[in-house]
Amino acid sequence: MLSLVFISIVVVACGNSGSTGTTTLTNGKGCTKIGLLLPDTSTSARWESKDRPLLTQKIQAALPGAIVDYNNAEGDSAAQQAQVEADLVKGDCILIVTAVDSASAATIVASAKARGVPVIAYDHPIESKNLSYYVSFDNVRVGELQGEYIAQHYKEYLEGTNANVAMINGGQTDNNALMFRQGVLNKLQPLFDNGTLKKVYDQYTPAWNNDTARVEMEGILTAQQNNIQIAYVANDGMANSVIAALKAKQLNGKVLVTGQDATVAGIQNILTGDQAMTVYKAIAKEAQAAADLVKAFHDGTTTVSLTKGVTTRTTDGALIPAILETPVAVDKTNIAATVLADGFVTAHEICQGLPKGVGNFCP
Ligand code: BGC
């Protein structure tokens, strides 16, 4: 009997496999040196302007005195791996990683695991069964919001019967880009199948490179002789480049352009009428979720109330406990009620550089 009790205690104490998210945590216990590894500074304004400061603030609020050891890989997955190795040597004992490459970052998780260091995949998936947690948004839903918007508004952009759609997707090594595209197709495939809309282009944009998106749009306009009504663009950074290509042909505002991230530039493009919509992802909530997990690791407490049984499946078939926040579609009708009301962007930021009266918004 006694030995049975002993065995069950040992099982609980070692139960930090991360496979259920319901066990008591042991790795990371007492840890106050957190490695934060973000992917780049150029594909979206979010990483430097939102994720970095919010994660730092929220981790330090959850664990007063904690050190946040920040690295940015500038889009180089080998550099990110080297940053992780250096962090582990320095003694960072919990890692929050937005992988440059969802597949190759499995080696990051392996290195960390070898030292008993848990890894939280932040925003981008990491395809490893040894991952501890995944914190992100419902990324298929992000794509569905973009697709839904197109399905509801394409008629405003038709030219005669032409309804040509170009899909400029994100970077293929970020598995989020695959989920966004899947979400869009969940909504638009029926319209492609019945001929309501015609898909004339559908490509991933390597590394979410914003400049490449402009080159893509220029190529599409040439190939289609400017006959494009809808440009599905995966995020605001690429949308801004696509809009530049449209402006060069005086087609801005005449093509439905989507985006994502509710960046200041994205909201400005919505107010000027050059972009139709964006997707607001409350990064404060995402950062808070990561900070809550860090605190749970530090305290060695259960995370059931954080993950609520939600899991995500990796490509190697493992179920990783996850916290997935809810995205919101934003267009000119709800800027005030969403991103402004939340303080995600301010009217001052938005109106800086915009002519007075634009979108009936700036005084
Ligand atoms: C993020 C987006 C971001 C994109 C490029 C995606 O995985 O979810 O918010 O715009 O990466 O950085």
Boltz pocket constraint, residues with backbone or C-beta under 6 A from the ligand:
constraints:
  - pocket:
      binder: B
      contacts: [[A, 43], [A, 44], [A, 46], [A, 123], [A, 124], [A, 170], [A, 174], [A, 176], [A, 177], [A, 208], [A, 234], [A, 235], [A, 236], [A, 260], [A, 261]]
      max_distance: 6.0
